[in-house]
Amino acid sequence: MQTSSASVRTPPLRAVRVAQGKSLRSVSAATGIDVGYLSKIERGLSQPTIDTLLVLARHLRLAELERLLSPYSSGDEQ
């Protein structure tokens, strides 16, 4: 059985990052999130905290996600 490339989905955070022309390393450096951890988040291998998601939403300019997460943040984001 063959799988088409259309059936392979790019994870949403990775798609946004790539669309903005940002590398994992540049996002890591700008947000203070470890590059390995960020990679695991993108691949769905790690569950980020709300604060981590909020930091990413702000850096990637995802205003809707930022508005949804802000009320639940501990206020300790980077």
N, C-alpha and C positions, 0 to 999 in steps of 0.2 A: 504494500500500500504506500503510495506516495503522498507526501504532504506538500501543499503549495506554499509559496512564500507569503501568500495572502493570509494564511491561517496562523502565521507567527505574528504575535502582537508585540509591539514595543511598549514596555511599561510607561505609564503616563508621565511620571517625573522625568524619566530619561528622555522621552519624546520632547518635553518642554525644554529641557536643558540643551538637547542637541539642536532644536529649532532656534534657540537663542545663540547658538554657536559657542556654547560654553563647554569646557572640558570638566571631567570629574575633579581634576586637580585644582582648577581655578575656582570651582564652587566650594571645594573643601577649604581652600585658602581663605576665601572671602567669608565663609560662614563659621569656620573653626570646627567643622564636622570632619572627623577622620575620613580619609578617602576610602579606606576599606569598608568602613561602616556605611558610608554613603552609597557605595557600590552594592552592598547587601540590601539596603533599603530599596534601591532601584530595581533589584532583581527579585524582590519579595521574600528575601531570606531573613530579614530582620524587621521587627516592628518598631518604628520610631515613636518617641514620646510626642505628645502634643506640642511641647515646646520646640522640639527638633523640627517637626513639620512646619511650625509657624516661622522659624528661622528660614527654612527653605522657601516657603511661600513668599516671604518678604523679599528674599534675594532674587527669586525667579519672577517677581512681580505678578503673583497670582492673587489679585485683590479679593476675589470671591472666597478663595480658600482662607486667606488671612482673616476676613470678616467672620467666617464660620468658626475658626479656631480661637480667635482672640479672647472670647469670654471664658474659655476653659484653660487658658494658659496660667501657669504659676507666676508669670512675670519674671522668671529667671532666664529667659532666652538670651542668647548671645547678642 
